[in-house]
Amino acid sequence: MKEIIHAKLRGVIGAMAMTGVRVFAVHAGLIREDPPSRLTRKKAGRKNRTVVELVHWAMGGVFGIGYGLLPERIRQRAWSGPLYGLLVWAGFDAVVAPALGLTDRNWPKGRERAVFIADHLLFGFVLSELRARPRE
């Protein structure tokens, strides 16, 4: 149970790191809108930044638990976290976003897609690198 709680916490921290990347990307003009903001705007008709972040961080916790439930032999691999983060993005992009009506022919593409892939790789890196390592 202790490992699952740590995995959830790593997921929340990873989602928070993603928030930082996305805030920077919006201010740098790299993206117009991040997926959680788009979801709340399209489904609720408005954007409540606090709700957007809390939902995103909660989802990070859920996906952190998912990573924590992977076999230890997989989680010990340096590539496992970033690959997991990439798979989370791929699942969202291919299944969830279209099902929720978040995609259209102009979104996301090009550099926006690259930013979302990069922040999901960061998410996975946080999942795998913040884990306690055995001391030698």
N, C-alpha and C positions, 0 to 999 in steps of 0.2 A: 504493500500500500504506500509505503514511503516513496518508492521509486515513481509511482503513478502521480503522486502529489508534486514531486519534483518535475516530472515531465509536463504536467499541466502548467506549473509556474514558468518553465522554460518556454512553453508555447505562448503564454501571455507576454513574456518579455520579448520574444521574437516578433509578435504582432506589434508591440510597442516600437520596436526598431523599424519595422516596416512603415509605421506611421511617420517616423522621422524622415525616411527616404521619400515618402510620398509628399510630405509637406515641402521638402526641398524641391522635388520635381515640379510641383504646382508653381512654386515661386520662381523657378528657373524657366518656366514655360515649356517643360518637357511633356507634361500631361495636362489635360483639361480637367479631368475629374477621376477620382479613384473609384474602384468598384463598390465599396460600401456606401460612399456618398451617392453614387448613381442609383443604387438600390433604394435607399431611403427617399431620395428625391422622386424617383419614378413610382414607387409603391405608396408612399405616404404623401406625395405632393409637395413635400418640403424637406429641407435638410436641417436636421438637428445634430450639430457636430458632436455633442456629448453622447447622444444615443449611438451615432455612427461608430465612434471610437469604442464605446463599451461593448457593442455587439461584435466588432472586429476583434477586440481583445478576448472576448469570451470564445469566439470561434478559434482563435489562436490556442486557447487552453484546451479546447476539444481536440484539435489536431495535434497538440502536444501530447495529450494522452494517447492518441493513436500511435504516435511515434514511440512513446514509452512502452507500448504493448508489443512492439516488434521484438523478435528474438534478440537476445543480447549479442549473439555472434554477428548479426547485421548491424546493430547500433554501434558496435566497436569499430566498424569501418569508417574511415574519415569521409568518404563520399556519401554515406547513408543519409545524413541530414540534408545536405543540399539536394540530393536526388529526391528525397521525400518532399521537400519544399517545391521542387519543380513538378512533381506529380500532383501535389495539391493544386498548383496553378493550372496544370493541364486539365484536371478534372473540373475545376471551376469554369475554365474557358470553354471546354468542349460540351459540358453537360448542364451545369448549374446556371451560368449566365444566359444561355439561349432559352432555357426553360423558364427563367424569370423575366424574359423580355429585355435583358440589359444590353444585348448586342444589336448593332445595326451596321450598315455597310461602312460607316465612318469611324466605328469605335469598337474595340481598340485596335489600332494598327501602328505599324512602324515603331517609332520611339516610345509611344505609350506602352505597347506590348513589351518592348525591351525593358522598360522600367518595372513593369509588373513581374516579369520573369526574374529580374535582378533582385527585387525585394523578396520574392519567394525563395530564391537561393539564399539570401541573407537569413530569412526565417529558418530555413533548414540548417544553416550553419550555426545559428544560435541554439537550435535544438541539440545538435551534436557536440558542440564545443563547450557548452557551459556545464556539461555533465561532469561529475566528479570522476577523475581518472585514478586508477590504482597507482599508488606511490611505489617507486622502485628503489 
